[in-house]
Amino acid sequence: VASRDTNISPKEVYDTILKLQKKGGTRALDVGAGAGVSTQVLWELGYRDIDALDWSGEAWRENVENKGYCPPTVHFYELDDERFLKQWKSSGAEKYDVVAFNFAVNPNKALLFCKEVVKDNGILLAPINAQTDYWMKQTYKLLDSKGNILWSANDVGAWSVQFQPDVTQDTCQGIWCSQFNGFTKLKEN
């Protein structure tokens, strides 16, 4: 299987998590969970306490709630990553062993999530823009909690790394962005 979903990293990248993950951790954050396929992959990798989020819950409801099964230790949040991070910080919740982004992010967002939500022995996987605000090319990176690169790839198998852009960014380009899909950006007070 070359890819498990249109909104998920290619299988080879998740295989890299399997090779590089630290043993013993079971808590995961799936950012941009879409139809839940990436969440299922994390479950199959052994993560049992999973928070999945997506700013639109439509695909999750249709494919997980209505047509599938969701274990009681998997929780879905219909929030974008910025709203989730704000809510997560105020809750005092535990950090994650693995965080997986399923859409392109700028380097500063990846580093923020590494430092804020990844446990000391944890990892973050994200397609990170080759240049800030350049949404046409990403590099897969697996980072530790300090933002150090553990693994990276410009191409994974036969796949060139290009993902839909981060809808929360003002520089978002294309049909996934707020001017086309109705997303409303979080207003800072």
C-alpha positions as CSV (number, residue, x, y, z in Angstrom):
1,V,0.0,0.0,0.0
2,A,1.6,3.2,-1.1
3,S,-0.6,5.5,1.0
4,R,-3.4,4.7,3.4
5,D,-5.5,7.9,2.9
6,T,-5.3,11.2,1.0
7,N,-4.9,12.9,4.4
8,I,-2.1,10.8,5.8
9,S,1.6,10.4,5.4
10,P,2.7,7.6,3.2
11,K,3.1,4.2,4.8
12,E,6.9,4.3,4.7
13,V,6.9,7.3,7.0
14,Y,4.8,5.6,9.6
15,D,7.1,2.6,9.3
16,T,9.9,5.0,10.3
17,I,8.0,5.9,13.5
18,L,7.9,2.2,14.2
19,K,11.6,1.9,13.8
20,L,12.6,5.0,15.8
21,Q,9.9,5.1,18.5
22,K,11.0,4.8,22.1
23,K,9.5,1.7,23.8
24,G,6.9,2.1,26.5
25,G,5.0,5.1,25.3
26,T,1.3,4.8,24.4
27,R,0.1,8.4,24.2
28,A,-0.3,10.0,20.7
29,L,-1.7,13.1,19.1
30,D,-3.0,12.9,15.5
31,V,-3.2,16.4,14.0
32,G,-5.3,16.6,10.9
33,A,-6.9,13.2,11.5
34,G,-9.4,13.5,8.7
35,A,-11.3,10.2,8.2
36,G,-9.4,8.5,11.0
37,V,-7.0,6.4,8.9
38,S,-3.9,8.0,10.5
39,T,-5.4,7.4,13.9
40,Q,-5.9,3.7,13.0
41,V,-2.3,3.5,12.0
42,L,-1.1,5.0,15.3
43,W,-3.4,2.4,17.1
44,E,-1.8,-0.4,15.0
45,L,1.6,0.9,16.1
46,G,0.6,0.3,19.7
47,Y,-0.6,3.8,20.8
48,R,-3.6,3.3,23.0
49,D,-4.3,6.8,24.4
50,I,-4.9,8.8,21.3
51,D,-6.2,12.4,20.8
52,A,-7.2,13.0,17.2
53,L,-8.1,16.4,15.9
54,D,-9.3,18.0,12.8
55,W,-10.9,21.4,12.3
56,S,-13.7,19.7,10.3
57,G,-15.3,16.7,11.9
58,E,-17.2,15.7,8.8
59,A,-14.9,13.0,7.6
60,W,-14.4,11.6,11.1
61,R,-18.2,11.4,11.7
62,E,-18.8,9.7,8.4
63,N,-16.0,7.2,8.5
64,V,-15.4,6.5,12.2
65,E,-18.6,7.3,14.1
66,N,-21.1,6.3,11.4
67,K,-19.3,3.5,9.5
68,G,-16.5,2.3,11.8
69,Y,-15.5,1.7,15.4
70,C,-13.6,4.0,17.8
71,P,-12.0,2.5,20.9
72,P,-13.0,4.4,24.1
73,T,-9.4,5.6,24.6
74,V,-9.4,7.5,21.3
75,H,-10.8,11.0,21.6
76,F,-11.7,13.2,18.7
77,Y,-11.6,17.0,18.9
78,E,-13.3,19.1,16.2
79,L,-10.6,21.8,16.5
80,D,-7.8,23.2,14.5
81,D,-4.3,22.7,16.0
82,E,-4.1,26.3,17.4
83,R,-7.4,26.0,19.3
84,F,-6.5,22.5,20.5
85,L,-3.1,23.7,21.8
86,K,-4.7,26.6,23.7
87,Q,-7.3,24.2,25.2
88,W,-4.7,21.5,26.0
89,K,-2.4,24.0,27.8
90,S,-5.3,25.3,30.0
91,S,-6.3,21.7,30.9
92,G,-2.9,20.7,32.2
93,A,-3.1,17.4,30.3
94,E,-0.2,15.0,29.9
95,K,2.3,15.4,27.0
96,Y,2.5,13.0,24.1
97,D,4.9,10.2,23.2
98,V,4.3,10.9,19.5
99,V,2.7,13.8,17.6
100,A,1.9,13.3,13.9
101,F,0.9,16.1,11.6
102,N,-1.0,15.1,8.4
103,F,-0.7,18.5,6.7
104,A,2.2,20.9,5.9
105,V,3.5,23.1,8.6
106,N,6.0,25.9,8.9
107,P,9.2,25.1,10.9
108,N,8.2,27.3,13.8
109,K,4.9,25.5,14.4
110,A,6.8,22.1,14.4
111,L,9.2,23.4,16.9
112,L,6.4,24.9,19.1
113,F,4.7,21.5,19.2
114,C,8.0,19.7,20.0
115,K,8.7,21.9,22.9
116,E,5.1,22.3,24.2
117,V,3.4,18.9,23.8
118,V,6.1,16.2,23.1
119,K,7.4,14.3,26.1
120,D,11.1,14.3,26.7
121,N,11.6,10.9,25.1
122,G,8.9,11.6,22.5
123,I,8.9,12.3,18.8
124,L,7.1,14.6,16.3
125,L,6.5,13.7,12.6
126,A,5.5,16.4,10.2
127,P,5.8,17.4,6.6
128,I,7.7,20.7,7.2
129,N,7.8,23.4,4.6
130,A,11.2,23.6,2.8
131,Q,10.9,27.3,3.3
132,T,8.6,29.3,5.6
133,D,5.3,29.9,3.9
134,Y,6.3,28.0,0.8
135,W,3.5,25.5,0.6
136,M,4.7,23.7,-2.6
137,K,7.4,21.5,-1.1
138,Q,8.0,19.9,2.3
139,T,10.5,17.7,3.9
140,Y,9.4,14.9,6.2
141,K,11.1,15.3,9.5
142,L,11.0,13.3,12.7
143,L,12.0,15.5,15.6
144,D,12.7,15.0,19.3
145,S,11.2,17.2,22.0
146,K,13.9,19.8,21.6
147,G,13.4,20.0,17.8
148,N,16.5,18.0,16.9
149,I,16.2,16.1,13.6
150,L,16.2,12.3,14.1
151,W,15.3,11.5,10.5
152,S,14.3,13.4,7.3
153,A,13.4,12.7,3.7
154,N,12.6,14.9,0.8
155,D,11.0,11.9,-1.0
156,V,9.6,8.8,0.6
157,G,9.5,5.8,-1.6
158,A,8.0,7.0,-4.9
159,W,6.3,10.0,-3.1
160,S,7.5,13.6,-3.4
161,V,6.6,15.3,-0.2
162,Q,3.8,17.8,-0.8
163,F,0.8,18.2,1.5
164,Q,-2.1,20.4,1.8
165,P,-1.2,23.6,3.6
166,D,-1.9,24.6,7.2
167,V,-5.3,26.2,7.1
168,T,-4.5,28.3,10.2
169,Q,-1.8,30.3,8.4
170,D,-2.5,33.6,6.7
171,T,-0.2,32.6,3.9
172,C,-2.2,29.4,3.1
173,Q,-2.6,28.8,-0.6
174,G,-5.1,26.7,-2.6
175,I,-8.5,25.1,-2.2
176,W,-7.8,23.9,1.3
177,C,-7.6,27.5,2.7
178,S,-10.2,29.6,4.5
179,Q,-11.3,31.7,1.5
180,F,-12.5,28.4,-0.1
181,N,-13.6,26.2,2.8
182,G,-15.2,28.4,5.4
183,F,-12.5,28.0,8.1
184,T,-12.3,30.8,10.6
185,K,-8.9,31.6,12.1
186,L,-8.6,31.9,15.9
187,K,-8.5,35.6,16.9
188,E,-5.9,36.4,19.5
189,N,-7.0,38.6,22.4
